[in-house]
């Protein structure tokens, strides 16, 4: 019996349906249509780039298993994205994309002069005892300079990051410390620098790691009496990226070992990149000798994006997902969500999702409904009555008692707090 695109996809759906929840199946797989079967390549049609990216992020392994069962180990999955245009009279258009659009970063082989031989390890989070070691960079290739939009709020940090990527270890920005509030793009920029370095200098060993994981590695090495191996491992790195370095606060043992690793890397012309939610001067319980080294290079702050940058970010997301949206809605979202990039992305993705799944045109009313979920807690009016109510509830008093002239100690304390 000759296989067709429809028969192959129907068999795939039977397998997929048995392995995910019904609601997920209805949301993400029922809208998909099989289009074409060429050799071992199955083409499927999805309604938007947002849909495609969600499948690739959450269901690509399941899809590949299902397709391999039908077409063998050489099976390929390709997407055709049909962009419906609800604004104007333009016709729908399609875009073709392969599964796993950008491949992960390749592991870097390095020579490690350790005495004890053991099977080759690909995971940098296990302390190795091997001569030849593959180090996975742990970088996310989807975080790049191309989709990190420049604005007044991030120009210094982005420019410094690009300079470091062009000449790692060869600029005065060593270390490069990127700091700022939640959701402003610190992690994105750190990955982008690492990805750019790997593209320009594939022979360099780059490693991204959170300070929390670094700390846990160190604790494990102490338990296994392999602290020296832990230090030697990190001395192999050409570009070390530590995310959320403020997590080292109060951890004297981890700070001590990082101090020695930092010194070795810096003295040998290696690049160190750090991110933090605080400037060095505001970090608590970090040893002074370590703080002084954080200040050796450049500390670049990421600020809240200005209005023009917020507009650019929203338009970039819409372009990426192949979605058109009226200018007034883009401007409404940009005016009302000011806190950080993450909330901005969340709001516009929610709008795209609601429009796509419910097959509704994005209107200003829908935009207001979505945006309200992101900003309603911020916009609460703080009145005197509201303050009195909160304080009274906390101290388990009624408001009349709070407003009375009694001098009882707990009432006086509550009254002073309210004032």
Number of C-alpha atoms within 10 A of each C-alpha: 3 4 11 15 17 16 14 18 23 14 14 20 19 11 17 18 14 10 11 12 10 10 9 11 16 11 12 16 16 10 13 16 17 19 16 16 20 10 10 16 16 22 22 20 20 22 19 23 22 21 21 21 16 13 18 17 10 10 14 17 12 17 18 17 16 21 25 17 14 17 16 12 12 10 17 19 19 19 21 23 23 17 19 17 16 16 11 6 7 9 9 11 12 16 13 12 15 14 17 13 11 9 10 14 16 14 18 18 15 16 11 17 12 14 9 9 11 11 11 13 17 15 15 20 17 13 22 25 21 18 16 18 23 20 22 21 26 18 23 17 15 16 20 18 19 9 15 16 15 18 18 13 16 23 16 18 23 25 13 21 25 18 16 25 24 16 13 25 21 14 17 14 22 24 25 26 31 29 25 18 16 17 18 23 22 26 23 18 23 26 25 26 27 30 24 20 22 21 13 13 15 15 13 18 22 25 21 22 19 16 21 16 14 19 19 13 19 22 15 16 18 14 10 10 11 15 18 12 15 22 18 16 21 19 19 18 21 21 26 24 29 23 25 20 23 22 18 21 14 13 13 13 14 18 18 14 16 19 16 14 18 22 14 15 20 17 10 12 15 22 26 24 26 26 26 24 22 18 19 20 10 10 17 13 12 19 17 10 11 17 16 12 16 22 17 14 17 18 22 22 24 22 19 21 21 17 16 13 19 25 19 16 23 21 18 15 16 19 13 13 19 20 18 16 18 11 10 11 18 19 15 15 21 24 14 15 19 16 19 18 20 12 18 23 17 14 22 23 17 15 20 23 16 16 15 18 13 9 10 13 16 19 15 15 10 16 18 14 12 18 23 16 10 17 15 9 9 9 9 8 8 8 9 10 9 11 14 21 16 13 18 20 12 10 14 11 15 13 15 10 12 22 12 11 11 10 9 8 9 12 20 16 13 18 19 10 11 15 8
